[in-house]
Amino acid sequence: MIFFVNCKKESVSQNFSFEQYFSLSIEQNDFFAQIAISQQEQSQGLMFRNYLDKNHGMLFAFENPKKMSFWMKNVSIPLDIGYFDSNGRLIEIHSLYPYDEKPVFSKSNNIQYALEMNQGWYHRNKIRTGNYLNLEKAIKHIQLRKDFLNFKD
């Protein structure tokens, strides 16, 4: 008797929802991040949270590189945001302040990823522009999230 197993369904039966944290890294710095890929997730971001654990944040992954802007509507946690290009290179870091609804625009038109972390995280971990997000790890987790969303539909 032969059994066929659909590997795709098997892998997405695990919980790869928006609430899950994934292990990521920038250079030698490991951290955990939720991954926002849908328009709804990206709009919600870190709204209505009272805290963010140490070394935890949110990675926003966009389909195509473009000029980005983020604001802090309904966000009570002081954050720093890093804007990354399609190669995973950190292009810019900006501070974000609780409830500030003024958009913080990227200077670059080539941003594909944005990473929000507790304010001061980049500085404390000596992460500077020019450092790289481990894209191999990030893309693997982004794909798991996409498969999970497609599986649910």
ROTITOR-237755 format. One record per residue: residue number from 1; residue in one letter; y, x, z of N, C-alpha, C in turn. Coordinates in nm, 2 decimals, always signed. Last residue first. Layout:
<sites>
@i:NUM, aa:A, ny:Y, nx:X, nz:Z, cay:Y, cax:X, caz:Z, cy:Y, cx:X, cz:Z
...
</sites>
This chain:
<sites>
@i:153, aa:D, ny:+3.03, nx:-0.73, nz:+0.35, cay:+3.09, cax:-0.83, caz:+0.26, cy:+2.98, cx:-0.92, cz:+0.20
@i:152, aa:K, ny:+2.89, nx:-0.53, nz:+0.48, cay:+2.93, cax:-0.65, caz:+0.56, cy:+2.97, cx:-0.76, cz:+0.47
@i:151, aa:F, ny:+2.88, nx:-0.33, nz:+0.29, cay:+2.75, cax:-0.40, caz:+0.34, cy:+2.78, cx:-0.53, cz:+0.41
@i:150, aa:N, ny:+3.14, nx:-0.25, nz:+0.28, cay:+3.08, cax:-0.31, caz:+0.16, cy:+2.95, cx:-0.39, cz:+0.20
@i:149, aa:L, ny:+3.16, nx:-0.13, nz:+0.53, cay:+3.25, cax:-0.24, caz:+0.49, cy:+3.19, cx:-0.32, cz:+0.38
@i:148, aa:F, ny:+2.97, nx:+0.07, nz:+0.51, cay:+2.96, cax:-0.03, caz:+0.62, cy:+3.04, cx:-0.15, cz:+0.58
@i:147, aa:D, ny:+3.07, nx:+0.23, nz:+0.30, cay:+2.94, cax:+0.16, caz:+0.29, cy:+2.93, cx:+0.05, cz:+0.39
@i:146, aa:K, ny:+3.31, nx:+0.32, nz:+0.43, cay:+3.32, cax:+0.23, caz:+0.31, cy:+3.18, cx:+0.16, cz:+0.29
@i:145, aa:R, ny:+3.20, nx:+0.47, nz:+0.64, cay:+3.28, cax:+0.35, caz:+0.67, cy:+3.29, cx:+0.26, cz:+0.55
@i:144, aa:L, ny:+3.07, nx:+0.67, nz:+0.50, cay:+2.99, cax:+0.58, caz:+0.58, cy:+3.07, cx:+0.45, cz:+0.62
@i:143, aa:Q, ny:+3.29, nx:+0.78, nz:+0.38, cay:+3.19, cax:+0.71, caz:+0.29, cy:+3.11, cx:+0.62, cz:+0.38
@i:142, aa:I, ny:+3.41, nx:+0.89, nz:+0.60, cay:+3.49, cax:+0.79, caz:+0.52, cy:+3.39, cx:+0.71, cz:+0.44
@i:141, aa:H, ny:+3.22, nx:+1.08, nz:+0.67, cay:+3.24, cax:+0.97, caz:+0.76, cy:+3.32, cx:+0.86, cz:+0.69
@i:140, aa:K, ny:+3.24, nx:+1.26, nz:+0.44, cay:+3.11, cax:+1.20, caz:+0.48, cy:+3.13, cx:+1.08, cz:+0.57
@i:139, aa:I, ny:+3.51, nx:+1.33, nz:+0.46, cay:+3.47, cax:+1.25, caz:+0.35, cy:+3.33, cx:+1.18, cz:+0.38
@i:138, aa:A, ny:+3.50, nx:+1.49, nz:+0.70, cay:+3.58, cax:+1.37, caz:+0.69, cy:+3.53, cx:+1.28, cz:+0.58
@i:137, aa:K, ny:+3.33, nx:+1.70, nz:+0.63, cay:+3.30, cax:+1.61, caz:+0.74, cy:+3.37, cx:+1.48, cz:+0.73
@i:136, aa:E, ny:+3.48, nx:+1.81, nz:+0.42, cay:+3.34, cax:+1.78, caz:+0.40, cy:+3.30, cx:+1.67, cz:+0.51
@i:135, aa:L, ny:+3.73, nx:+1.87, nz:+0.52, cay:+3.71, cax:+1.75, caz:+0.43, cy:+3.57, cx:+1.71, cz:+0.41
@i:134, aa:N, ny:+3.87, nx:+1.96, nz:+0.80, cay:+3.74, cax:+1.98, caz:+0.74, cy:+3.70, cx:+1.85, cz:+0.65
@i:133, aa:L, ny:+4.20, nx:+2.03, nz:+0.73, cay:+4.11, cax:+1.93, caz:+0.79, cy:+3.98, cx:+1.96, cz:+0.72
@i:132, aa:Y, ny:+4.37, nx:+2.34, nz:+0.76, cay:+4.29, cax:+2.25, caz:+0.68, cy:+4.20, cx:+2.16, cz:+0.77
@i:131, aa:N, ny:+4.71, nx:+2.46, nz:+0.79, cay:+4.57, cax:+2.45, caz:+0.83, cy:+4.50, cx:+2.34, cz:+0.76
@i:130, aa:G, ny:+4.96, nx:+2.41, nz:+0.68, cay:+4.88, cax:+2.51, caz:+0.61, cy:+4.74, cx:+2.51, cz:+0.66
@i:129, aa:T, ny:+5.12, nx:+2.37, nz:+1.00, cay:+5.11, cax:+2.33, caz:+0.85, cy:+5.04, cx:+2.45, cz:+0.78
@i:128, aa:R, ny:+4.90, nx:+2.42, nz:+1.28, cay:+5.02, cax:+2.43, caz:+1.21, cy:+5.01, cx:+2.39, cz:+1.06
@i:127, aa:I, ny:+4.78, nx:+2.40, nz:+1.60, cay:+4.75, cax:+2.36, caz:+1.46, cy:+4.89, cx:+2.35, cz:+1.39
@i:126, aa:K, ny:+4.75, nx:+2.46, nz:+1.87, cay:+4.80, cax:+2.57, caz:+1.77, cy:+4.77, cx:+2.53, cz:+1.63
@i:125, aa:N, ny:+4.71, nx:+2.27, nz:+2.04, cay:+4.59, cax:+2.32, caz:+1.98, cy:+4.62, cx:+2.43, cz:+1.87
@i:124, aa:R, ny:+4.96, nx:+2.19, nz:+2.12, cay:+4.87, cax:+2.24, caz:+2.22, cy:+4.75, cx:+2.31, cz:+2.16
@i:123, aa:H, ny:+5.06, nx:+2.09, nz:+1.87, cay:+5.12, cax:+2.21, caz:+1.93, cy:+5.02, cx:+2.28, cz:+2.03
@i:122, aa:Y, ny:+4.90, nx:+1.86, nz:+1.83, cay:+4.90, cax:+1.97, caz:+1.73, cy:+4.95, cx:+2.10, cz:+1.79
@i:121, aa:W, ny:+4.97, nx:+1.72, nz:+2.07, cay:+4.83, cax:+1.76, caz:+2.04, cy:+4.83, cx:+1.88, cz:+1.94
@i:120, aa:G, ny:+5.21, nx:+1.61, nz:+2.11, cay:+5.19, cax:+1.74, caz:+2.15, cy:+5.06, cx:+1.80, cz:+2.12
@i:119, aa:Q, ny:+5.10, nx:+1.27, nz:+2.13, cay:+5.22, cax:+1.37, caz:+2.11, cy:+5.19, cx:+1.50, cz:+2.18
@i:118, aa:N, ny:+4.77, nx:+1.21, nz:+2.01, cay:+4.87, cax:+1.21, caz:+2.12, cy:+4.98, cx:+1.31, cz:+2.09
@i:117, aa:M, ny:+4.77, nx:+1.16, nz:+1.65, cay:+4.71, cax:+1.21, caz:+1.78, cy:+4.82, cx:+1.19, cz:+1.89
@i:116, aa:E, ny:+4.70, nx:+1.05, nz:+1.33, cay:+4.78, cax:+1.03, caz:+1.45, cy:+4.70, cx:+1.07, cz:+1.57
@i:115, aa:L, ny:+4.69, nx:+1.18, nz:+1.01, cay:+4.62, cax:+1.18, caz:+1.14, cy:+4.71, cx:+1.16, cz:+1.25
@i:114, aa:A, ny:+4.64, nx:+1.08, nz:+0.68, cay:+4.73, cax:+1.10, caz:+0.79, cy:+4.65, cx:+1.09, cz:+0.92
@i:113, aa:Y, ny:+4.59, nx:+1.18, nz:+0.34, cay:+4.53, cax:+1.15, caz:+0.47, cy:+4.65, cx:+1.17, cz:+0.57
@i:112, aa:Q, ny:+4.73, nx:+1.22, nz:+0.11, cay:+4.62, cax:+1.14, caz:+0.10, cy:+4.56, cx:+1.10, cz:+0.24
@i:111, aa:I, ny:+5.04, nx:+1.29, nz:-0.03, cay:+4.97, cax:+1.28, caz:+0.09, cy:+4.85, cx:+1.18, cz:+0.07
@i:110, aa:N, ny:+5.25, nx:+1.38, nz:-0.21, cay:+5.11, cax:+1.41, caz:-0.24, cy:+5.02, cx:+1.40, cz:-0.11
@i:109, aa:N, ny:+5.51, nx:+1.38, nz:-0.19, cay:+5.46, cax:+1.27, caz:-0.26, cy:+5.31, cx:+1.28, cz:-0.28
@i:108, aa:S, ny:+5.66, nx:+1.50, nz:+0.12, cay:+5.57, cax:+1.52, caz:+0.01, cy:+5.53, cx:+1.38, cz:-0.06
@i:107, aa:K, ny:+5.78, nx:+1.40, nz:+0.34, cay:+5.86, cax:+1.46, caz:+0.24, cy:+5.79, cx:+1.48, cz:+0.11
@i:106, aa:S, ny:+5.70, nx:+1.08, nz:+0.47, cay:+5.66, cax:+1.21, caz:+0.44, cy:+5.76, cx:+1.27, cz:+0.34
@i:105, aa:F, ny:+5.90, nx:+0.89, nz:+0.70, cay:+5.85, cax:+0.92, caz:+0.57, cy:+5.80, cx:+1.06, cz:+0.55
@i:104, aa:V, ny:+5.88, nx:+0.67, nz:+0.94, cay:+5.88, cax:+0.82, caz:+0.93, cy:+5.82, cx:+0.85, cz:+0.80
@i:103, aa:P, ny:+6.08, nx:+0.38, nz:+0.99, cay:+5.97, cax:+0.45, caz:+0.93, cy:+5.99, cx:+0.60, cz:+0.93
@i:102, aa:K, ny:+6.16, nx:+0.24, nz:+1.30, cay:+6.22, cax:+0.32, caz:+1.19, cy:+6.10, cx:+0.40, cz:+1.12
@i:101, aa:E, ny:+6.06, nx:+0.13, nz:+1.53, cay:+6.03, cax:+0.06, caz:+1.40, cy:+6.09, cx:+0.13, cz:+1.28
@i:100, aa:D, ny:+5.92, nx:+0.24, nz:+1.81, cay:+6.02, cax:+0.28, caz:+1.71, cy:+5.98, cx:+0.22, cz:+1.58
@i:99, aa:Y, ny:+5.73, nx:+0.21, nz:+2.01, cay:+5.80, cax:+0.09, caz:+1.96, cy:+5.91, cx:+0.12, cz:+1.86
@i:98, aa:P, ny:+5.72, nx:+0.55, nz:+2.10, cay:+5.68, cax:+0.41, caz:+2.12, cy:+5.78, cx:+0.31, cz:+2.08
@i:97, aa:Y, ny:+5.76, nx:+0.78, nz:+1.82, cay:+5.80, cax:+0.74, caz:+1.96, cy:+5.77, cx:+0.59, cz:+1.98
@i:96, aa:L, ny:+5.63, nx:+1.07, nz:+1.67, cay:+5.65, cax:+0.92, caz:+1.66, cy:+5.67, cx:+0.87, cz:+1.80
@i:95, aa:S, ny:+5.69, nx:+1.37, nz:+1.50, cay:+5.67, cax:+1.30, caz:+1.62, cy:+5.70, cx:+1.15, cz:+1.60
@i:94, aa:H, ny:+5.50, nx:+1.52, nz:+1.23, cay:+5.62, cax:+1.45, caz:+1.28, cy:+5.59, cx:+1.38, cz:+1.41
@i:93, aa:I, ny:+5.41, nx:+1.77, nz:+1.00, cay:+5.38, cax:+1.71, caz:+1.13, cy:+5.51, cx:+1.65, cz:+1.18
@i:92, aa:E, ny:+5.27, nx:+1.84, nz:+0.68, cay:+5.39, cax:+1.80, caz:+0.76, cy:+5.33, cx:+1.75, cz:+0.90
@i:91, aa:I, ny:+5.03, nx:+1.93, nz:+0.56, cay:+5.16, cax:+1.95, caz:+0.49, cy:+5.28, cx:+1.94, cz:+0.59
@i:90, aa:L, ny:+4.72, nx:+2.06, nz:+0.58, cay:+4.83, cax:+1.99, caz:+0.66, cy:+4.96, cx:+2.03, cz:+0.60
@i:89, aa:R, ny:+4.48, nx:+2.00, nz:+0.33, cay:+4.58, cax:+2.09, caz:+0.39, cy:+4.69, cx:+2.01, cz:+0.46
@i:88, aa:G, ny:+4.30, nx:+1.84, nz:+0.20, cay:+4.29, cax:+1.85, caz:+0.34, cy:+4.39, cx:+1.95, cz:+0.41
@i:87, aa:N, ny:+4.35, nx:+1.80, nz:-0.07, cay:+4.27, cax:+1.92, caz:-0.04, cy:+4.24, cx:+1.93, cz:+0.12
@i:86, aa:S, ny:+4.54, nx:+1.60, nz:-0.07, cay:+4.41, cax:+1.57, caz:-0.11, cy:+4.31, cx:+1.68, cz:-0.09
@i:85, aa:D, ny:+4.73, nx:+1.67, nz:+0.24, cay:+4.72, cax:+1.65, caz:+0.09, cy:+4.57, cx:+1.62, cz:+0.06
@i:84, aa:F, ny:+4.84, nx:+1.51, nz:+0.54, cay:+4.75, cax:+1.60, caz:+0.47, cy:+4.74, cx:+1.57, cz:+0.32
@i:83, aa:Y, ny:+5.05, nx:+1.48, nz:+0.82, cay:+5.03, cax:+1.44, caz:+0.68, cy:+4.95, cx:+1.55, cz:+0.60
@i:82, aa:G, ny:+5.02, nx:+1.39, nz:+1.15, cay:+5.00, cax:+1.50, caz:+1.05, cy:+4.98, cx:+1.44, cz:+0.92
@i:81, aa:I, ny:+5.21, nx:+1.27, nz:+1.41, cay:+5.13, cax:+1.24, caz:+1.29, cy:+5.13, cx:+1.36, cz:+1.20
@i:80, aa:D, ny:+5.20, nx:+1.21, nz:+1.76, cay:+5.24, cax:+1.30, caz:+1.65, cy:+5.15, cx:+1.26, cz:+1.53
@i:79, aa:L, ny:+5.31, nx:+0.95, nz:+1.99, cay:+5.21, cax:+1.02, caz:+1.90, cy:+5.28, cx:+1.13, cz:+1.81
@i:78, aa:P, ny:+5.32, nx:+0.76, nz:+2.28, cay:+5.39, cax:+0.86, caz:+2.20, cy:+5.29, cx:+0.94, cz:+2.11
@i:77, aa:I, ny:+5.22, nx:+0.42, nz:+2.27, cay:+5.17, cax:+0.56, caz:+2.30, cy:+5.26, cx:+0.66, cz:+2.22
@i:76, aa:S, ny:+5.26, nx:+0.17, nz:+2.20, cay:+5.32, cax:+0.21, caz:+2.32, cy:+5.29, cx:+0.36, cz:+2.35
@i:75, aa:V, ny:+5.33, nx:-0.02, nz:+1.92, cay:+5.25, cax:+0.10, caz:+1.96, cy:+5.33, cx:+0.16, cz:+2.08
@i:74, aa:N, ny:+5.47, nx:-0.21, nz:+1.78, cay:+5.37, cax:-0.25, caz:+1.88, cy:+5.28, cx:-0.14, cz:+1.92
@i:73, aa:K, ny:+5.56, nx:+0.01, nz:+1.53, cay:+5.57, cax:-0.13, caz:+1.57, cy:+5.45, cx:-0.16, cz:+1.66
@i:72, aa:M, ny:+5.61, nx:+0.27, nz:+1.44, cay:+5.54, cax:+0.25, caz:+1.57, cy:+5.56, cx:+0.10, cz:+1.62
@i:71, aa:W, ny:+5.53, nx:+0.38, nz:+1.10, cay:+5.63, cax:+0.34, caz:+1.21, cy:+5.54, cx:+0.30, cz:+1.33
@i:70, aa:F, ny:+5.51, nx:+0.59, nz:+0.82, cay:+5.45, cax:+0.52, caz:+0.93, cy:+5.56, cx:+0.48, cz:+1.03
@i:69, aa:S, ny:+5.46, nx:+0.66, nz:+0.48, cay:+5.56, cax:+0.63, caz:+0.59, cy:+5.48, cx:+0.55, cz:+0.69
@i:68, aa:M, ny:+5.41, nx:+0.88, nz:+0.20, cay:+5.36, cax:+0.80, caz:+0.31, cy:+5.48, cx:+0.77, cz:+0.40
@i:67, aa:K, ny:+5.35, nx:+0.92, nz:-0.15, cay:+5.45, cax:+0.94, caz:-0.04, cy:+5.41, cx:+0.84, cz:+0.07
@i:66, aa:K, ny:+5.00, nx:+0.99, nz:-0.23, cay:+5.13, cax:+0.93, caz:-0.25, cy:+5.23, cx:+0.96, cz:-0.14
@i:65, aa:P, ny:+4.67, nx:+1.01, nz:-0.35, cay:+4.78, cax:+1.07, caz:-0.29, cy:+4.91, cx:+1.00, cz:-0.32
@i:64, aa:N, ny:+4.45, nx:+0.72, nz:-0.31, cay:+4.52, cax:+0.82, caz:-0.39, cy:+4.64, cx:+0.88, cz:-0.32
@i:63, aa:E, ny:+4.32, nx:+0.60, nz:-0.09, cay:+4.25, cax:+0.62, caz:-0.22, cy:+4.32, cx:+0.72, cz:-0.30
@i:62, aa:F, ny:+4.35, nx:+0.74, nz:+0.24, cay:+4.41, cax:+0.66, caz:+0.13, cy:+4.33, cx:+0.69, cz:+0.00
@i:61, aa:A, ny:+4.28, nx:+0.72, nz:+0.57, cay:+4.24, cax:+0.77, caz:+0.45, cy:+4.28, cx:+0.68, cz:+0.33
@i:60, aa:F, ny:+4.39, nx:+0.81, nz:+0.88, cay:+4.41, cax:+0.71, caz:+0.78, cy:+4.37, cx:+0.78, cz:+0.65
@i:59, aa:L, ny:+4.24, nx:+0.86, nz:+1.19, cay:+4.26, cax:+0.92, caz:+1.06, cy:+4.28, cx:+0.80, cz:+0.96
@i:58, aa:M, ny:+4.35, nx:+0.87, nz:+1.52, cay:+4.31, cax:+0.79, caz:+1.41, cy:+4.34, cx:+0.86, cz:+1.28
@i:57, aa:G, ny:+4.20, nx:+1.03, nz:+1.82, cay:+4.31, cax:+0.98, caz:+1.74, cy:+4.26, cx:+0.89, cz:+1.63
@i:56, aa:H, ny:+4.15, nx:+1.24, nz:+2.09, cay:+4.11, cax:+1.13, caz:+2.02, cy:+4.23, cx:+1.08, cz:+1.94
@i:55, aa:N, ny:+4.21, nx:+1.44, nz:+2.29, cay:+4.14, cax:+1.48, caz:+2.16, cy:+4.08, cx:+1.36, cz:+2.08
@i:54, aa:K, ny:+4.21, nx:+1.20, nz:+2.55, cay:+4.24, cax:+1.34, caz:+2.50, cy:+4.15, cx:+1.37, cz:+2.38
@i:53, aa:D, ny:+4.26, nx:+0.85, nz:+2.45, cay:+4.19, cax:+0.96, caz:+2.52, cy:+4.23, cx:+1.10, cz:+2.46
@i:52, aa:L, ny:+4.54, nx:+0.66, nz:+2.47, cay:+4.45, cax:+0.73, caz:+2.37, cy:+4.39, cx:+0.85, cz:+2.44
@i:51, aa:Y, ny:+4.66, nx:+0.34, nz:+2.58, cay:+4.63, cax:+0.49, caz:+2.59, cy:+4.54, cx:+0.53, cz:+2.48
@i:50, aa:N, ny:+4.71, nx:+0.09, nz:+2.51, cay:+4.78, cax:+0.14, caz:+2.62, cy:+4.76, cx:+0.29, cz:+2.64
@i:49, aa:R, ny:+4.76, nx:-0.07, nz:+2.19, cay:+4.68, cax:+0.02, caz:+2.28, cy:+4.77, cx:+0.07, cz:+2.39
@i:48, aa:F, ny:+4.89, nx:-0.21, nz:+1.99, cay:+4.85, cax:-0.28, caz:+2.11, cy:+4.75, cx:-0.20, cz:+2.20
@i:47, aa:M, ny:+4.81, nx:-0.01, nz:+1.71, cay:+4.89, cax:-0.12, caz:+1.77, cy:+4.81, cx:-0.17, cz:+1.89
@i:46, aa:L, ny:+4.71, nx:+0.19, nz:+1.55, cay:+4.69, cax:+0.20, caz:+1.70, cy:+4.77, cx:+0.10, cz:+1.77
@i:45, aa:G, ny:+4.63, nx:+0.00, nz:+1.27, cay:+4.65, cax:+0.13, caz:+1.33, cy:+4.62, cx:+0.13, cz:+1.48
@i:44, aa:Q, ny:+4.70, nx:-0.23, nz:+1.11, cay:+4.68, cax:-0.24, caz:+1.25, cy:+4.69, cx:-0.10, cz:+1.32
@i:43, aa:S, ny:+4.71, nx:-0.12, nz:+0.85, cay:+4.82, cax:-0.20, caz:+0.90, cy:+4.82, cx:-0.21, cz:+1.05
@i:42, aa:Q, ny:+4.46, nx:-0.01, nz:+0.82, cay:+4.57, cax:+0.08, caz:+0.82, cy:+4.70, cx:+0.01, cz:+0.87
@i:41, aa:E, ny:+4.30, nx:-0.24, nz:+0.84, cay:+4.28, cax:-0.14, caz:+0.94, cy:+4.41, cx:-0.05, cz:+0.94
@i:40, aa:Q, ny:+4.39, nx:-0.37, nz:+0.60, cay:+4.40, cax:-0.44, caz:+0.73, cy:+4.39, cx:-0.33, cz:+0.84
@i:39, aa:Q, ny:+4.31, nx:-0.19, nz:+0.40, cay:+4.45, cax:-0.22, caz:+0.42, cy:+4.48, cx:-0.28, cz:+0.56
@i:38, aa:S, ny:+4.06, nx:+0.04, nz:+0.52, cay:+4.10, cax:-0.09, caz:+0.45, cy:+4.25, cx:-0.11, cz:+0.48
@i:37, aa:I, ny:+4.04, nx:+0.27, nz:+0.67, cay:+4.03, cax:+0.28, caz:+0.53, cy:+4.08, cx:+0.15, cz:+0.46
@i:36, aa:A, ny:+4.06, nx:+0.47, nz:+0.95, cay:+4.12, cax:+0.35, caz:+0.89, cy:+4.12, cx:+0.36, cz:+0.74
@i:35, aa:I, ny:+3.85, nx:+0.59, nz:+1.19, cay:+3.89, cax:+0.61, caz:+1.05, cy:+3.94, cx:+0.47, cz:+0.99
@i:34, aa:Q, ny:+3.90, nx:+0.75, nz:+1.50, cay:+3.87, cax:+0.63, caz:+1.42, cy:+3.92, cx:+0.65, cz:+1.28
@i:33, aa:A, ny:+3.80, nx:+1.08, nz:+1.59, cay:+3.90, cax:+0.99, caz:+1.53, cy:+3.83, cx:+0.86, cz:+1.48
@i:32, aa:F, ny:+3.80, nx:+1.37, nz:+1.79, cay:+3.73, cax:+1.24, caz:+1.75, cy:+3.84, cx:+1.15, cz:+1.70
@i:31, aa:F, ny:+3.78, nx:+1.72, nz:+1.73, cay:+3.84, cax:+1.61, caz:+1.79, cy:+3.76, cx:+1.48, cz:+1.74
@i:30, aa:D, ny:+3.79, nx:+2.08, nz:+1.72, cay:+3.72, cax:+1.96, caz:+1.71, cy:+3.79, cx:+1.85, cz:+1.78
@i:29, aa:N, ny:+3.93, nx:+2.35, nz:+1.57, cay:+3.96, cax:+2.24, caz:+1.66, cy:+3.88, cx:+2.12, cz:+1.63
@i:28, aa:Q, ny:+3.92, nx:+2.54, nz:+1.37, cay:+3.82, cax:+2.55, caz:+1.48, cy:+3.84, cx:+2.44, cz:+1.59
@i:27, aa:E, ny:+4.04, nx:+2.33, nz:+1.12, cay:+4.01, cax:+2.47, caz:+1.15, cy:+3.90, cx:+2.47, cz:+1.26
@i:26, aa:I, ny:+3.99, nx:+2.03, nz:+1.25, cay:+4.09, cax:+2.10, caz:+1.18, cy:+4.07, cx:+2.25, cz:+1.22
@i:25, aa:S, ny:+3.73, nx:+1.79, nz:+1.24, cay:+3.78, cax:+1.91, caz:+1.29, cy:+3.89, cx:+1.96, cz:+1.19
@i:24, aa:L, ny:+3.55, nx:+1.51, nz:+1.40, cay:+3.62, cax:+1.57, caz:+1.29, cy:+3.67, cx:+1.71, cz:+1.34
@i:23, aa:S, ny:+3.34, nx:+1.25, nz:+1.48, cay:+3.37, cax:+1.39, caz:+1.51, cy:+3.43, cx:+1.45, cz:+1.38
@i:22, aa:F, ny:+3.46, nx:+0.92, nz:+1.51, cay:+3.38, cax:+1.01, caz:+1.44, cy:+3.43, cx:+1.15, cz:+1.48
@i:21, aa:Y, ny:+3.44, nx:+0.60, nz:+1.68, cay:+3.50, cax:+0.74, caz:+1.67, cy:+3.40, cx:+0.83, cz:+1.60
@i:20, aa:Q, ny:+3.46, nx:+0.26, nz:+1.59, cay:+3.38, cax:+0.38, caz:+1.62, cy:+3.47, cx:+0.50, cz:+1.60
@i:19, aa:E, ny:+3.61, nx:+0.04, nz:+1.50, cay:+3.62, cax:+0.08, caz:+1.65, cy:+3.55, cx:+0.21, cz:+1.68
@i:18, aa:F, ny:+3.53, nx:+0.00, nz:+1.24, cay:+3.67, cax:+0.05, caz:+1.27, cy:+3.68, cx:+0.10, cz:+1.41
@i:17, aa:S, ny:+3.18, nx:+0.08, nz:+1.23, cay:+3.29, cax:-0.01, caz:+1.22, cy:+3.42, cx:+0.07, cz:+1.26
@i:16, aa:F, ny:+2.92, nx:+0.16, nz:+1.19, cay:+3.03, cax:+0.24, caz:+1.14, cy:+3.15, cx:+0.16, cz:+1.13
@i:15, aa:N, ny:+2.63, nx:+0.12, nz:+1.34, cay:+2.76, cax:+0.07, caz:+1.35, cy:+2.86, cx:+0.17, cz:+1.31
@i:14, aa:Q, ny:+2.35, nx:+0.10, nz:+1.10, cay:+2.42, cax:+0.15, caz:+1.22, cy:+2.56, cx:+0.10, cz:+1.22
@i:13, aa:S, ny:+2.31, nx:+0.00, nz:+0.86, cay:+2.27, cax:-0.09, caz:+0.97, cy:+2.32, cx:-0.03, cz:+1.10
@i:12, aa:V, ny:+2.36, nx:+0.20, nz:+0.68, cay:+2.47, cax:+0.11, caz:+0.72, cy:+2.44, cx:+0.01, cz:+0.82
@i:11, aa:S, ny:+2.10, nx:+0.31, nz:+0.64, cay:+2.21, cax:+0.39, caz:+0.70, cy:+2.33, cx:+0.30, cz:+0.75
@i:10, aa:E, ny:+1.96, nx:+0.09, nz:+0.53, cay:+1.91, cax:+0.15, caz:+0.65, cy:+2.03, cx:+0.23, cz:+0.72
@i:9, aa:K, ny:+2.09, nx:+0.05, nz:+0.29, cay:+2.10, cax:-0.05, caz:+0.39, cy:+2.06, cx:+0.00, cz:+0.53
@i:8, aa:K, ny:+2.03, nx:+0.30, nz:+0.17, cay:+2.17, cax:+0.26, caz:+0.19, cy:+2.18, cx:+0.16, cz:+0.30
@i:7, aa:C, ny:+1.75, nx:+0.30, nz:+0.15, cay:+1.82, cax:+0.39, caz:+0.24, cy:+1.96, cx:+0.35, cz:+0.27
@i:6, aa:N, ny:+1.52, nx:+0.07, nz:+0.14, cay:+1.66, cax:+0.09, caz:+0.08, cy:+1.73, cx:+0.17, cz:+0.18
@i:5, aa:V, ny:+1.19, nx:+0.15, nz:+0.09, cay:+1.30, cax:+0.13, caz:+0.19, cy:+1.43, cx:+0.16, cz:+0.12
@i:4, aa:F, ny:+0.88, nx:+0.03, nz:+0.00, cay:+1.01, cax:+0.08, caz:-0.05, cy:+1.12, cx:+0.05, cz:+0.06
@i:3, aa:F, ny:+0.55, nx:+0.11, nz:+0.05, cay:+0.66, cax:+0.04, caz:+0.10, cy:+0.79, cx:+0.11, cz:+0.05
@i:2, aa:I, ny:+0.23, nx:+0.06, nz:-0.08, cay:+0.35, cax:+0.13, caz:-0.09, cy:+0.46, cx:+0.05, cz:-0.04
@i:1, aa:M, ny:-0.12, nx:+0.08, nz:+0.00, cay:+0.00, cax:+0.00, caz:+0.00, cy:+0.12, cx:+0.09, cz:+0.00
</sites>
